[in-house]
Amino acid sequence: MTIQVQHTAIADVKIIEPRVFGDARGAFLETFNQTEFEAKVARGYTFVQDNHSVSMRNVLRGLHYQIQHPQGKLVRVVVGEVFDVAVDLRRWSPTFGRWVGVRLSAANRRQLWIPPGFAHGFVVLSDVAEFLYKTTALWHPEHERTLLWNDPDVAVEWEFSGEPLVSSKDAVGSRFNEAEVF
């Protein structure tokens, strides 16, 4: 077994901790194995795109989702640290409108599985962070939506000091009560 899986407050969102093999030379870890992912995390998903973003301290990206071609995401950090957030936008779900947040870092090597039907975002806690993620659907900019990162109805308790740096698109995201949901 190369991964341990922990449930979060939203059962479908899962923390994945890989087994790390280390010695005086350094370390090795398996970051993805389709068979083990299906056995321990979620079945029926194929990853079709990998993304890599680089951001500075207090950069807040999100909360993004695609209303058509919804994306499941397997996310991790290879440099620095972020506070990663998923918001359940599945109208039928008992956790509809709730959020979960997890610290991901190069040091803890955790990954987070966020299934389709969630808005996703993160804020950078270190001087710089390199964030990698696999998606289950290709990016379709015409279907991308943004949930307002500081919507009081969702009330994400973001972890950062000072003012977040957000894009103009993220600054004018939809309020939860007006957002297109699943």
C-alpha positions in Angstrom: 0.0 0.0 0.0 1.5 3.3 -1.1 -1.2 5.7 0.1 -3.3 6.4 3.2 -6.7 8.1 2.6 -8.4 10.3 5.2 -12.0 11.6 4.9 -12.7 15.2 5.4 -15.9 16.9 6.8 -17.3 16.4 3.3 -17.1 12.6 2.7 -16.4 12.8 -1.1 -13.4 15.1 -0.6 -10.4 13.1 0.5 -6.9 13.7 1.7 -4.3 11.4 0.2 -1.0 10.8 2.0 1.6 9.0 -0.1 4.1 6.7 1.4 7.5 8.3 1.3 10.7 6.2 0.9 13.7 8.2 2.2 17.3 7.7 3.0 20.6 9.7 3.0 20.2 10.3 -0.7 16.8 11.9 -0.6 13.3 10.6 -1.1 11.0 8.8 -3.5 7.2 8.7 -3.6 4.6 7.6 -6.0 2.3 10.5 -6.7 -0.4 8.7 -8.7 -1.4 5.1 -9.4 -4.7 4.5 -11.2 -5.4 1.1 -9.6 -4.8 2.3 -6.1 -6.8 5.5 -6.7 -9.8 3.5 -7.8 -9.5 1.1 -5.0 -9.1 3.7 -2.2 -10.3 7.1 -3.4 -12.8 7.1 -6.2 -13.9 4.8 -9.1 -14.7 5.7 -12.6 -12.5 8.7 -13.2 -9.8 9.2 -15.9 -7.5 12.1 -15.7 -7.1 14.0 -19.0 -5.1 17.1 -18.2 -2.3 18.2 -15.8 -1.8 21.8 -14.7 1.0 23.7 -12.9 0.6 27.1 -11.4 3.1 29.3 -9.6 1.9 32.0 -7.2 3.3 34.3 -4.6 2.3 34.8 -1.0 -1.4 35.8 -0.4 -2.4 35.1 -4.0 -5.9 33.6 -3.8 -7.1 31.7 -6.9 -10.7 30.7 -7.1 -13.2 29.6 -6.3 -13.5 28.0 -9.8 -15.7 25.3 -11.4 -17.1 24.4 -14.8 -20.8 24.2 -15.0 -20.6 22.0 -18.1 -17.7 19.5 -18.3 -17.3 19.5 -14.5 -13.8 18.7 -13.4 -12.7 16.4 -10.7 -9.3 17.5 -9.4 -6.4 15.8 -7.7 -4.3 18.6 -6.3 -0.9 18.9 -4.6 1.9 21.3 -3.8 5.5 20.7 -4.8 7.0 24.0 -3.6 5.7 26.0 -0.6 2.4 25.8 1.1 -1.3 26.6 0.4 -4.6 26.5 2.1 -6.8 24.6 -0.3 -10.6 24.9 -0.3 -13.5 22.9 -1.9 -17.1 24.1 -1.8 -19.9 21.6 -2.5 -22.2 22.9 -5.3 -24.1 19.7 -5.8 -27.7 20.7 -5.0 -28.7 17.0 -4.1 -25.8 16.7 -1.6 -26.4 16.8 2.2 -23.3 19.0 2.3 -24.5 21.5 -0.4 -23.1 24.9 0.3 -20.5 23.7 2.8 -16.8 24.0 2.4 -13.7 22.1 3.5 -10.1 23.4 3.7 -6.8 21.6 4.0 -3.2 22.8 4.2 -1.2 21.3 1.4 2.6 21.7 1.2 5.8 20.3 -0.2 6.7 19.3 3.3 3.6 17.3 4.1 3.2 15.9 0.5 -0.6 15.6 1.0 -2.9 15.5 -2.0 -6.6 16.4 -2.1 -9.2 14.7 -4.2 -12.1 17.1 -5.2 -14.8 15.3 -7.2 -16.8 17.0 -10.0 -19.5 19.3 -8.6 -17.3 21.4 -6.4 -15.9 25.0 -6.6 -12.1 25.0 -5.9 -9.6 27.5 -4.8 -6.5 28.1 -2.8 -4.5 30.8 -1.1 -0.7 30.8 -0.9 0.8 30.8 2.7 4.5 30.7 1.8 6.6 33.2 -0.2 5.9 31.2 -3.3 4.0 28.0 -4.1 4.0 25.6 -7.1 0.6 23.9 -7.3 0.0 20.8 -9.5 -3.3 19.3 -10.3 -4.8 16.6 -12.5 -8.3 17.1 -13.9 -10.9 14.6 -15.1 -12.2 17.0 -17.9 -10.4 19.4 -20.2 -10.6 23.2 -19.5 -13.5 24.9 -21.3 -13.2 28.6 -20.6 -16.7 29.3 -21.9 -18.1 27.0 -19.1 -15.9 28.2 -16.3 -17.6 29.9 -13.4 -16.3 31.6 -10.3 -17.9 31.6 -6.9 -17.0 34.7 -4.9 -14.1 33.8 -2.7 -15.5 35.9 0.3 -19.2 35.2 -0.1 -20.6 35.6 3.5 -23.2 32.8 2.8 -20.4 30.3 2.2 -18.1 31.9 4.9 -14.8 30.2 4.0 -12.4 30.8 6.8 -9.4 31.5 4.6 -5.9 31.3 6.2 -3.8 34.3 5.2 -2.4 37.5 6.7 -3.0 40.9 5.0 -5.1 41.3 1.9 -5.4 38.5 -0.6 -4.2 39.2 -4.2 -7.1 38.1 -6.5 -7.6 38.4 -10.3 -10.2 40.8 -11.6 -12.3 37.7 -12.6 -12.1 36.3 -9.1 -12.9 39.6 -7.5 -16.3 39.7 -9.2 -17.4 36.0 -8.8 -21.0 35.1 -8.3 -22.6 35.0 -4.8 -23.6 31.5 -3.7 -27.4 32.3 -3.9 -27.0 33.5 -7.5 -24.4 30.9 -8.7 -25.1 28.2 -11.3 -24.9 24.9 -9.4 -25.1 21.2 -10.2 
